[in-house]
C-alpha cells in the first residue's frame, strides 16, 4: 500500500494492519458487504432512537436507580468482554499457528505481542460501540456532550480487559505449561460468561426470603460511604461512560498502563513458556517404564471404554461445549424441582432433550472424530462391534449424569421416573445407533458444524430427540397427544434402524 497509508514493514503499525486484515477476512467475502449494508440500516435506526430518547430526557443527572442500572450493565459488559478476550487470546497466541513464523523472523518480539494485544483490544468493544455510538453521536446536539466520552472510555476498558486476559493466559502458561494452559484458558473463557448468567439466577433459585434479605443488604451497602455507594470506585466504569472526567482519566491510565506492562514485562516469559508449543517438543514428566512394570489388561470392552474416556478427558474444550447447555439449564431445573406437579411435567422432557443432545455430540466425537480410524480398521474385530463400544462409551457418562435425577424421581415421583427412564433410553440409544450406522469422519473442532450437509441423518436425529422429549411430556401432562408423540418417536427411531440394515449386513 502506497501513499500516506503506507507503513514501514516490521513496525507495530504494519503488524496491526495485518491483524485488522485477518479480522476482516474472517467476516467473509461477499457476506461482508451485505453485513455492512444491514449494519448501516440498523445504525441509522439506532441514531433515530437515540435522538428521540435523549431529546425527551432531562439534561440533569440521572436518578440513582438509573445510575445503578447503568453501572450493573457496564460490569456485565466487562465480564462478557473478559470471556471474549480470553478466547481471543487463546486464538491469537495458540490456535492461529503463525506465532512460530513471526518469532523466527527478525521482527522485534515486543512489536509482535503489542500488535496481537492491540488487535484483541480493537475487536472487543465493537459490538458495544455499535449500540452506544448513537448516544455519543447524538449527545452534543441535545445538550449531552459528555456522552462523547463513550468512545475513549470503551477503548480504555477494552485495553484493561485485554491486559487482564493476556495476564491470565501468561500465568496459566507459567504454571501449567503451554499445552495445558491452552485448554484451561478455553474452559475459563467459557465459564466466565456462564458465571454471570448463574449469578443473575441466584434470587430465582434461592427463593423470595433470600431475595428480600439480599435486597436489604444491598440497600445498606448503597448508602453514602458504603461499598456500593454511587461515589465508590466500583462504579467508575459507568461514570467514565457518562463523561465524568476523574473516573475516565483513571480508567484510561489503568487500561493503557496495564496493557503496556503486560506486553512489556511478560513477552519474554511468554516466549519461554510457549517454547514447547512453538517448537512442538515436549518434556517427559515421567520416567520411561522399566521391563516388567507395564501391565496390559485383557478385555475389548475395558480397553475401548477406557481409551475413549481418556481421549474425551484430554479435550476440555469439547467437554465444555457439550456440558455448557447443562450448566445454563441448572437454574431452571432447580426451580421446576421445587415447583408443582405441572412444573415437574416440564422437567422430564427438558432433561430428555438435553441428555439426547449430549449423547449425540459425544457419540459423534467417539465414532466420527476418531483420531486413528485406519489403526482401528486393521484390528481383528468387526468394525460394527468397535463402533457399538464407542457409542456405549458415549452413552454411559450421559446416563451417569442423569442418575441423580432418576434417583430423586424414583423417591418422590415413581411414575415420572419410569417415564424418564424409558424416554431417556429410547432417545439416547436411537441417536447413538445413528452414529454407528451412519458415521461421517470429521474433526473434534467441527463439533458445532457436524450436521451441516448431513441431510437425512440430521432430520432423523432432530425428529428422534423431539419425538422422545414430546412423548415424555405427553405421558406426564397431555395424555391425549400421547399416540401422536409415540408415533413420531417410533417412526424416527424405526427409520434409523431400517436404513442401517444394509450397513449391518456389510459389517456382519
C-alpha positions in Angstrom: 0.0 0.0 0.0 1.4 3.3 -1.0 1.0 7.0 -0.1 0.1 8.2 3.3 -1.5 4.9 4.4 1.8 3.0 3.9 3.5 1.6 6.9 7.1 0.5 7.4 7.4 -3.3 7.2 8.1 -4.8 10.6 6.7 -1.9 12.5 3.9 -2.2 15.0 1.5 -0.3 12.7 2.3 -2.7 9.9 1.5 -5.7 12.2 -1.7 -4.1 13.4 -2.8 -3.6 9.7 -2.2 -7.3 9.3 -4.3 -8.1 12.3 -7.2 -6.0 11.0 -6.9 -7.6 7.6 -7.2 -11.0 9.1 -10.2 -9.9 11.1 -11.9 -8.5 8.0 -11.2 -11.7 6.1 -12.9 -13.6 8.9 -16.2 -11.8 8.2 -16.2 -13.4 4.8 -16.1 -12.0 1.2 -19.4 -11.0 -0.2 -21.1 -11.6 3.1 -19.1 -8.7 4.5 -20.7 -6.2 2.0 -24.2 -7.5 2.9 -23.4 -7.3 6.6 -22.2 -3.7 6.2 -25.4 -2.7 4.5 -27.5 -4.3 7.2 -25.4 -2.7 9.9 -25.7 0.7 8.2 -29.5 0.5 8.2 -29.6 -0.6 11.9 -27.2 2.2 12.8 -29.5 4.8 11.2 -32.4 3.3 13.2 -30.4 3.4 16.4 -29.4 7.0 15.8 -33.0 8.0 15.3 -34.0 6.1 18.5 -31.1 7.8 20.4 -32.2 11.2 19.2 -35.8 10.6 20.3 -34.7 9.2 23.7 -32.2 11.9 24.6 -34.3 14.8 23.4 -37.1 13.8 25.8 -34.9 13.1 28.7 -33.7 15.7 31.2 -30.2 17.1 31.0 -29.8 16.8 34.7 -28.0 13.9 36.4 -29.7 10.5 36.2 -31.6 9.3 39.2 -29.8 6.8 41.4 -31.7 3.8 40.2 -30.7 4.6 36.6 -27.1 5.1 37.6 -27.1 1.7 39.3 -28.7 0.0 36.3 -26.1 1.6 34.0 -23.3 0.5 36.4 -24.6 -3.1 36.5 -24.9 -3.2 32.8 -21.3 -1.8 32.5 -19.9 -4.6 34.7 -22.0 -7.2 32.8 -20.4 -6.0 29.5 -16.9 -6.0 31.1 -17.4 -9.6 32.2 -18.6 -10.7 28.7 -15.6 -8.8 27.2 -13.3 -10.7 29.5 -14.7 -14.0 28.4 -14.3 -12.9 24.8 -10.8 -11.6 25.4 -9.6 -14.9 27.0 -10.9 -16.8 23.9 -9.3 -14.3 21.6 -6.0 -14.6 23.5 -6.0 -18.3 23.1 -6.8 -17.9 19.4 -4.2 -15.3 18.8 -1.4 -16.9 20.7 -2.1 -20.6 20.1 -4.7 -21.6 17.5 -3.7 -19.4 14.6 -0.4 -21.3 14.1 1.7 -18.4 12.8 3.4 -17.5 16.0 6.4 -19.7 15.3 6.9 -17.9 11.9 6.7 -14.5 13.5 9.0 -15.3 16.4 11.6 -16.8 14.0 11.6 -13.6 11.9 13.8 -10.6 12.6 10.8 -8.7 13.9 11.1 -7.4 17.5 9.1 -9.7 19.8 7.7 -6.7 21.6 6.1 -5.5 18.3 4.6 -8.9 17.7 2.9 -9.2 21.0 1.9 -5.5 21.1 0.2 -5.9 17.7 -1.6 -9.1 18.9 -2.8 -7.4 22.0 -4.0 -4.3 20.2 -5.8 -6.5 17.7 -7.7 -8.2 20.5 -8.4 -4.8 22.2 -9.7 -3.3 18.9 -12.2 -6.1 18.4 -13.6 -6.3 21.9 -15.7 -3.1 22.0 -17.1 -3.3 18.5 -20.5 -4.8 19.5 -21.0 -2.4 22.4 -19.8 0.5 20.4 -22.3 -0.2 17.8 -25.1 0.2 20.3 -23.6 3.0 22.3 -22.2 5.1 19.5 -25.6 6.6 18.5 -25.9 8.1 22.1 -22.4 9.6 21.7 -23.1 11.0 18.2 -26.4 12.5 19.1 -25.5 13.7 22.6 -23.8 17.0 21.6 -26.9 18.1 19.7 -29.2 17.7 22.7 -27.1 19.2 25.4 -25.3 16.0 26.4 -21.8 16.5 25.0 -20.5 14.4 27.9 -21.6 11.3 26.2 -18.8 11.7 23.7 -16.7 10.1 26.4 -18.2 6.7 25.4 -15.6 6.4 22.7 -12.4 6.8 24.9 -14.0 5.1 27.9 -14.8 2.0 25.9 -11.4 1.8 24.3 -9.8 2.2 27.8 -11.9 -0.6 29.2 -11.0 -2.8 26.3 -7.3 -2.2 26.9 -7.7 -3.1 30.6 -9.8 -6.2 29.9 -7.3 -7.3 27.2 -4.4 -6.8 29.7 -6.2 -8.9 32.3 -7.0 -11.7 29.7 -3.4 -11.8 28.5 -2.1 -11.8 32.1 -4.3 -14.7 33.0 -3.1 -16.6 29.9 0.5 -15.9 30.8 0.1 -17.1 34.3 -1.5 -20.3 33.1 1.4 -20.8 30.7 3.8 -20.3 33.5 2.0 -22.6 36.0 0.8 -25.3 33.7 2.8 -25.2 30.5 1.7 -24.1 27.1 -0.4 -27.1 26.2 -2.4 -27.4 29.4 -2.7 -23.6 29.6 -4.4 -23.6 26.2 -7.1 -26.0 27.4 -7.6 -24.3 30.8 -7.9 -20.9 29.2 -10.5 -22.1 26.8 -12.5 -23.6 29.7 -12.0 -20.4 31.8 -13.4 -18.2 29.0 -16.5 -20.3 28.7 -17.1 -20.4 32.5 -16.7 -16.6 32.8 -19.7 -16.0 30.5 -21.8 -18.7 32.2 -20.9 -17.3 35.7 -22.7 -14.0 35.1 -25.8 -15.9 34.0 -25.8 -18.0 37.1 -25.3 -15.0 39.4 -28.4 -13.4 38.0 -30.3 -16.6 38.6 -29.5 -16.7 42.3 -32.6 -14.8 43.5 -34.9 -17.0 41.5 -33.3 -20.2 42.7 -32.9 -19.2 46.4 -36.5 -18.1 46.9 -38.3 -14.9 47.9 -37.0 -14.9 51.5 -33.4 -14.9 50.4 -34.2 -12.3 47.8 -35.6 -9.9 50.4 -32.6 -10.4 52.6 -30.2 -9.8 49.7 -32.1 -6.6 48.7 -31.9 -5.3 52.2 -28.2 -5.9 52.4 -27.7 -4.2 49.0 -29.7 -1.2 50.1 -27.5 -0.9 53.2 -24.3 -1.1 51.1 -25.6 1.6 48.7 -25.9 4.2 51.4 -23.3 7.0 51.4 -20.0 5.7 52.5 -21.0 2.1 51.7 -19.3 -0.3 49.3 -22.0 0.2 46.7 -22.4 4.0 47.1 -22.5 5.9 43.9 -19.2 7.6 44.7 -17.5 4.3 45.1 -14.7 3.4 42.6 -16.8 0.3 41.8 -19.0 2.5 39.5 -16.2 4.3 37.8 -16.6 2.4 34.5 -20.2 3.6 34.3 -19.3 7.1 35.3 -16.5 7.2 32.7 -19.0 6.3 30.0 -21.1 9.2 31.2 -18.2 11.6 30.8 -17.1 12.0 34.4 -13.6 13.3 34.0 -11.8 11.8 37.0 -13.1 8.2 36.5 -12.4 8.4 32.8 -8.8 9.6 33.3 -8.3 6.9 35.9 -9.6 4.1 33.7 -7.7 5.4 30.7 -4.5 5.4 32.8 -5.2 2.0 34.2 -6.1 0.4 30.8 -3.1 1.8 29.0 -0.7 1.2 31.8 -1.8 -2.3 32.5 -1.7 -3.2 28.8 1.8 -1.7 28.3 3.0 -3.5 31.4 1.7 -6.9 30.3 3.2 -6.6 26.9 6.5 -5.0 28.0 7.2 -7.2 31.0 5.8 -10.6 30.2 6.6 -11.2 26.5 10.0 -12.8 27.4 8.4 -15.1 29.9 5.7 -16.0 27.4 8.3 -16.9 24.9 10.0 -19.2 27.4 6.6 -20.7 28.5 5.4 -21.3 24.9 8.7 -22.8 23.6 7.2 -26.2 23.9 4.1 -25.2 21.9 6.1 -23.4 19.2 8.8 -26.0 18.6 6.4 -28.9 19.1 8.7 -30.5 21.6 7.5 -31.8 24.9 9.5 -32.7 28.0 8.7 -36.0 29.6 7.4 -35.6 33.1 7.5 -39.4 33.9 10.4 -41.8 33.6 10.3 -44.4 30.9 8.8 -47.7 32.3 11.2 -50.5 33.0 10.8 -54.0 31.9 8.1 -55.8 33.8 6.5 -52.7 35.2 3.9 -52.2 32.4 0.8 -54.3 32.5 -1.7 -54.8 29.7 -5.2 -55.7 30.8 -7.2 -58.0 28.7 -10.8 -57.4 27.5 -12.0 -55.5 24.5 -14.8 -53.7 26.5 -12.4 -52.4 29.1 -9.8 -51.3 26.6 -12.3 -49.4 24.3 -14.2 -47.7 27.1 -11.0 -46.5 28.9 -9.5 -45.4 25.6 -12.5 -43.3 24.6 -12.9 -41.7 28.0 -9.2 -40.8 28.2 -9.5 -39.1 24.7 -12.5 -37.1 25.8 -10.9 -36.1 29.1 -7.9 -34.8 27.2 -10.0 -32.2 25.3 -11.6 -29.9 28.0 -12.9 -27.5 25.4 -15.1 -30.3 23.8 -16.4 -31.2 27.3 -17.3 -27.6 27.9 -19.1 -27.3 24.6 -21.2 -30.3 25.4 -21.8 -29.6 29.1 -22.4 -25.8 28.8 -26.1 -26.3 28.0 -26.5 -28.3 31.1 -24.9 -25.5 33.2 -27.3 -23.0 31.7 -30.3 -25.2 32.4 -29.4 -26.0 36.0 -31.3 -22.9 37.5 -34.5 -23.9 35.5 -34.2 -27.5 36.7 -33.9 -26.4 40.3 -36.9 -24.2 40.0 -39.0 -26.9 38.5 -38.0 -29.5 41.1 -39.2 -27.1 43.8 -42.5 -26.4 42.0 -45.8 -28.2 41.4 -46.5 -31.4 39.5 -47.4 -29.3 36.4 -43.9 -27.8 36.6 -42.4 -31.2 37.1 -44.0 -32.3 33.8 -41.7 -29.9 32.0 -38.6 -31.2 33.8 -38.7 -34.7 32.3 -38.9 -33.7 28.6 -36.4 -31.0 29.1 -33.8 -33.3 30.6 -34.6 -35.9 27.9 -33.8 -33.3 25.2 -30.6 -32.2 26.8 -29.4 -35.7 27.5 -30.1 -36.8 24.0 -28.2 -33.8 22.5 -25.3 -34.6 24.8 -25.4 -38.3 23.8 -25.4 -37.4 20.1 -22.5 -35.0 20.4 -20.3 -37.3 22.4 -21.2 -40.3 20.2 -20.1 -38.3 17.2 -16.8 -37.5 18.9 -16.1 -41.1 19.7 -17.2 -42.5 16.3 -16.8 -39.9 13.6 -14.0 -37.9 15.2 -11.7 -40.9 15.8 -8.1 -39.8 15.7 -6.8 -43.1 14.2 -9.5 -44.7 12.1 -7.0 -46.6 9.9 -5.5 -48.2 13.0 -8.8 -49.4 14.3 -9.7 -50.6 10.8 -6.8 -53.1 10.9 -7.9 -54.5 14.3 -9.1 -58.2 14.3 -12.5 -57.1 15.5 -15.7 -56.4 13.5 -15.9 -52.7 12.8 -19.6 -52.7 13.9 -18.7 -54.0 17.3 -16.0 -51.4 17.7 -18.5 -48.6 16.9 -21.0 -50.1 19.3 -18.5 -49.9 22.1 -17.6 -46.4 21.1 -21.3 -45.4 21.4 -21.5 -47.2 24.7 -18.6 -45.1 25.9 -20.5 -42.0 24.9 -23.8 -43.1 26.5 -22.5 -44.2 29.9 -21.4 -40.7 31.0 -24.8 -39.3 30.0 -26.7 -41.9 31.9 -24.4 -41.3 34.9 -25.2 -37.6 34.8 -28.9 -38.4 34.7 -28.8 -40.9 37.5 -29.2 -38.4 40.4 -32.4 -37.1 38.8 -33.6 -40.7 38.2 -33.0 -41.5 41.9 -34.8 -38.3 43.0 -37.8 -39.0 40.8 -37.9 -42.7 41.9 -38.1 -41.5 45.5 -40.6 -38.6 45.0 -42.4 -39.4 41.8 -42.1 -43.1 40.7 -44.4 -42.7 37.7 -42.4 -39.8 36.3 -39.2 -41.8 37.0 -40.4 -44.7 34.8 -41.4 -42.2 32.0 -38.0 -40.6 32.3 -36.0 -43.8 32.1 -38.0 -45.2 29.2 -37.8 -42.0 27.1 -34.2 -41.4 28.0 -33.2 -44.9 27.0 -35.1 -44.7 23.7 -33.8 -41.3 22.7 -30.1 -41.8 23.6 -29.9 -45.4 22.1 -31.5 -44.1 18.9 -29.1 -41.2 18.4 -26.2 -43.5 19.3 -27.3 -46.0 16.7 -27.4 -43.2 14.1 -23.7 -42.7 14.7 -23.0 -46.4 14.5 -24.7 -46.9 11.2 -24.1 -43.6 9.6 -20.6 -42.5 10.6 -19.1 -39.4 9.0 -15.4 -38.6 9.5 -14.7 -35.2 11.0 -12.5 -33.3 13.4 -13.2 -32.5 17.0 -13.1 -28.8 16.3 -16.1 -29.3 13.9 -18.4 -30.4 16.6 -20.7 -27.4 16.3 -20.9 -27.8 12.5 -21.2 -31.5 12.4 -24.8 -31.5 11.0 -24.0 -29.2 8.0 -24.6 -31.1 4.8 -25.6 -34.3 6.6 -29.1 -34.3 5.1 -31.5 -37.0 6.2 -29.5 -38.0 9.3 -29.7 -34.5 10.7 -33.5 -34.6 10.2 -33.8 -38.0 11.7 -31.8 -37.1 14.8 -33.8 -34.0 15.4 -37.0 -35.9 15.0 -35.9 -38.6 17.4 -34.9 -36.1 20.1 -38.0 -34.0 19.7 -40.2 -37.1 19.4 -39.0 -38.8 22.6 -39.0 -35.5 24.5 -42.5 -34.8 23.3 -43.6 -38.3 24.4 -42.2 -37.7 27.8 -44.2 -34.5 28.1 -47.4 -36.1 26.8 -47.2 -39.1 29.1 -46.9 -36.7 32.1 -49.1 -33.7 31.1 -51.1 -34.3 27.9 -52.2 -37.9 27.6 -54.5 -37.1 24.6 -51.5 -36.4 22.4 -49.5 -39.5 23.5 -50.3 -41.6 20.4 -49.1 -38.8 18.1 -45.8 -38.3 20.1 -45.3 -42.1 20.3 -45.8 -42.4 16.5 -43.2 -39.7 15.8 -40.6 -41.2 18.2 -41.2 -44.7 16.8 -41.1 -43.7 13.2 -37.9 -41.8 13.6 -36.2 -44.5 15.6 -37.5 -47.2 13.3 -36.2 -45.2 10.2 -32.7 -45.2 11.7 -32.9 -48.9 12.3 -34.3 -49.8 8.9 -31.9 -47.5 7.0 -29.0 -49.0 8.8 -29.9 -52.6 7.8 -27.6 -52.5 4.8 -24.6 -51.4 6.9 -25.3 -54.1 9.5 -25.3 -56.7 6.8 -22.0 -55.4 5.4 -20.3 -55.5 8.8 -21.8 -58.8 9.9 
